[in-house]
Amino acid sequence: MQLEIRPDPAEVGRARRWARSRLAGSGIGADEPLAETLILLVSELVTNAVVHTGCPAVLRLSLPGAAQDAATVRLEVADRSGRAPVPRCVDGDSTGGRGLALVDGLADRWGWCSEGGGKRIWCELDRDSDAQGATAAYGSGSSAYEGLAYEAV
């Protein structure tokens, strides 16, 4: 499933509504913590693509079928900007700059890769996850940038 995203901040709300509408047939209840986390991750990744690239993007969502009890949900946002996500330090009063830090803290795995002239940022949530913390795969290596916020540009 995918949704074309225009470089317009209003698209973030449309992306959240689209993702919520896709949950119905997946066996994930709209009030489950997994669904709430997924919608927050959609919001953060689409916001980064819209605000920081100025390019159209594509939101892709892979949800488990209703018959599956344990499965992984995968979210991807591909854009036409070839610039890599870079760590940003923000102070406690800043109202932005924490999007990928949230992704790092909430997703079981996340990362990014170059794709053509652009990039794809992805994250995964394990439906049966009871891990204490998330593992981040940043680029082609593993790293946890604790204490830093990220900006996808």
Kinemage of the C-alpha trace (Angstrom):
@kinemage 1
@onewidth
@group {chain A} dominant
@subgroup {mainchain}
@vectorlist {calphas} color= white
{ca met a 1} P 0.000 0.000 0.000
{ca gln a 2} L 1.308 3.433 -0.810
{ca leu a 3} L 0.255 7.072 -0.782
{ca glu a 4} L 1.725 9.867 -2.876
{ca ile a 5} L 2.617 12.872 -0.705
{ca arg a 6} L 2.858 16.439 -2.009
{ca pro a 7} L 5.404 18.814 -0.415
{ca asp a 8} L 2.682 20.519 1.635
{ca pro a 9} L 2.369 20.415 5.455
{ca ala a 10} L -1.369 19.606 5.098
{ca glu a 11} L -0.296 16.229 3.715
{ca val a 12} L 0.784 15.088 7.189
{ca gly a 13} L -2.828 14.934 8.396
{ca arg a 14} L -3.896 13.195 5.194
{ca ala a 15} L -1.128 10.610 5.680
{ca arg a 16} L -2.286 9.908 9.265
{ca arg a 17} L -5.910 9.466 8.113
{ca trp a 18} L -4.788 7.175 5.295
{ca ala a 19} L -2.706 5.023 7.664
{ca arg a 20} L -5.606 4.758 10.168
{ca ser a 21} L -7.945 3.629 7.388
{ca arg a 22} L -5.497 0.838 6.469
{ca leu a 23} L -5.480 -0.606 10.006
{ca ala a 24} L -9.053 -1.976 9.785
{ca gly a 25} L -8.255 -5.039 7.661
{ca ser a 26} L -4.923 -5.751 9.314
{ca gly a 27} L -6.148 -7.103 12.628
{ca ile a 28} L -4.625 -4.151 14.474
{ca gly a 29} L -7.276 -2.296 16.455
{ca ala a 30} L -7.287 1.497 16.161
{ca asp a 31} L -7.036 1.761 19.952
{ca glu a 32} L -4.088 -0.632 20.304
{ca pro a 33} L -0.775 0.914 21.417
{ca leu a 34} L 0.804 -0.420 18.211
{ca ala a 35} L -1.673 1.578 16.116
{ca glu a 36} L -1.068 4.747 18.116
{ca thr a 37} L 2.702 4.334 17.764
{ca leu a 38} L 2.374 3.647 14.044
{ca ile a 39} L 0.350 6.834 13.495
{ca leu a 40} L 2.925 8.873 15.426
{ca leu a 41} L 5.728 7.393 13.304
{ca val a 42} L 3.800 8.176 10.101
{ca ser a 43} L 3.403 11.738 11.306
{ca glu a 44} L 7.094 12.177 12.116
{ca leu a 45} L 8.495 10.649 8.923
{ca val a 46} L 6.040 12.393 6.599
{ca thr a 47} L 6.646 15.707 8.388
{ca asn a 48} L 10.386 15.315 7.854
{ca ala a 49} L 9.903 14.576 4.158
{ca val a 50} L 7.497 17.475 3.619
{ca val a 51} L 9.267 20.121 5.695
{ca his a 52} L 12.917 19.345 5.056
{ca thr a 53} L 13.025 18.242 1.420
{ca gly a 54} L 10.451 20.340 -0.437
{ca cys a 55} L 10.010 17.337 -2.732
{ca pro a 56} L 7.116 14.944 -3.313
{ca ala a 57} L 7.372 11.698 -1.348
{ca val a 58} L 5.791 8.262 -1.211
{ca leu a 59} L 4.494 6.717 2.016
{ca arg a 60} L 4.450 2.908 2.032
{ca leu a 61} L 2.875 0.781 4.718
{ca ser a 62} L 3.152 -3.002 5.083
{ca leu a 63} L 0.649 -4.376 7.570
{ca pro a 64} L 0.095 -7.981 8.646
{ca gly a 65} L -3.040 -9.805 7.511
{ca ala a 66} L -5.888 -10.264 9.994
{ca ala a 67} L -5.023 -13.965 10.452
{ca gln a 68} L -1.484 -13.279 11.679
{ca asp a 69} L -0.936 -13.002 15.412
{ca ala a 70} L 2.740 -12.036 15.404
{ca ala a 71} L 4.069 -9.936 12.574
{ca thr a 72} L 6.084 -6.868 11.724
{ca val a 73} L 4.625 -3.585 10.539
{ca arg a 74} L 6.910 -1.678 8.166
{ca leu a 75} L 6.627 1.993 7.332
{ca glu a 76} L 8.702 3.668 4.612
{ca val a 77} L 8.892 7.208 3.290
{ca ala a 78} L 10.806 7.685 0.050
{ca asp a 79} L 11.656 11.156 -1.222
{ca arg a 80} L 13.722 12.705 -3.995
{ca ser a 81} L 16.276 14.384 -1.751
{ca gly a 82} L 19.609 12.590 -1.755
{ca arg a 83} L 20.761 14.306 1.432
{ca ala a 84} L 21.167 11.930 4.357
{ca pro a 85} L 19.451 12.379 7.714
{ca val a 86} L 21.838 14.209 10.037
{ca pro a 87} L 21.883 14.375 13.844
{ca arg a 88} L 20.724 17.658 15.379
{ca cys a 89} L 21.135 18.810 18.938
{ca val a 90} L 18.170 20.783 20.226
{ca asp a 91} L 17.676 22.466 23.543
{ca gly a 92} L 14.764 21.793 25.861
{ca asp a 93} L 12.820 24.852 24.677
{ca ser a 94} L 12.870 23.958 20.977
{ca thr a 95} L 9.526 23.044 19.472
{ca gly a 96} L 10.999 20.918 16.675
{ca gly a 97} L 13.990 18.811 15.786
{ca arg a 98} L 13.014 15.649 17.657
{ca gly a 99} L 11.282 13.665 14.886
{ca leu a 100} L 13.894 11.009 14.224
{ca ala a 101} L 14.795 10.850 17.914
{ca leu a 102} L 11.171 9.765 18.458
{ca val a 103} L 11.489 7.228 15.656
{ca asp a 104} L 14.674 5.931 17.267
{ca gly a 105} L 12.928 5.564 20.613
{ca leu a 106} L 9.646 4.065 19.404
{ca ala a 107} L 10.548 1.773 16.492
{ca asp a 108} L 12.035 -1.687 16.976
{ca arg a 109} L 14.322 -0.979 14.017
{ca trp a 110} L 14.858 1.935 11.672
{ca gly a 111} L 17.284 3.121 9.077
{ca trp a 112} L 17.688 4.758 5.730
{ca cys a 113} L 19.223 4.013 2.360
{ca ser a 114} L 19.994 5.876 -0.832
{ca glu a 115} L 17.608 5.120 -3.629
{ca gly a 116} L 18.150 6.477 -7.116
{ca gly a 117} L 18.560 10.225 -6.689
{ca gly a 118} L 16.745 10.198 -3.345
{ca lys a 119} L 16.463 8.175 -0.177
{ca arg a 120} L 14.137 5.877 1.723
{ca ile a 121} L 13.697 6.136 5.490
{ca trp a 122} L 12.057 3.110 7.078
{ca cys a 123} L 11.057 1.806 10.464
{ca glu a 124} L 9.570 -1.414 11.764
{ca leu a 125} L 7.361 -2.283 14.706
{ca asp a 126} L 7.065 -5.858 15.912
{ca arg a 127} L 3.495 -6.637 16.841
{ca asp a 128} L 4.577 -9.069 19.539
{ca ser a 129} L 7.468 -6.919 20.733
{ca asp a 130} L 8.088 -6.864 24.445
{ca ala a 131} L 11.656 -5.643 24.131
{ca gln a 132} L 12.737 -3.050 26.661
{ca gly a 133} L 14.262 -0.717 24.062
{ca ala a 134} L 14.394 -0.140 20.359
{ca thr a 135} L 17.365 -0.968 18.180
{ca ala a 136} L 18.264 1.603 15.567
{ca ala a 137} L 20.010 0.805 12.326
{ca tyr a 138} L 21.273 4.114 11.014
{ca gly a 139} L 22.351 3.896 7.396
{ca ser a 140} L 24.286 0.700 6.831
{ca gly a 141} L 25.619 0.423 10.391
{ca ser a 142} L 24.061 0.256 13.818
{ca ser a 143} L 24.123 3.202 16.128
{ca ala a 144} L 22.064 4.841 18.819
{ca tyr a 145} L 22.539 8.587 18.840
{ca glu a 146} L 21.491 9.094 22.447
{ca gly a 147} L 20.780 12.653 23.477
{ca leu a 148} L 20.568 13.895 19.872
{ca ala a 149} L 17.632 14.802 17.704
{ca tyr a 150} L 17.651 14.170 13.967
{ca glu a 151} L 16.666 16.112 10.917
{ca ala a 152} L 15.930 14.246 7.690
{ca val a 153} L 17.003 16.483 4.851
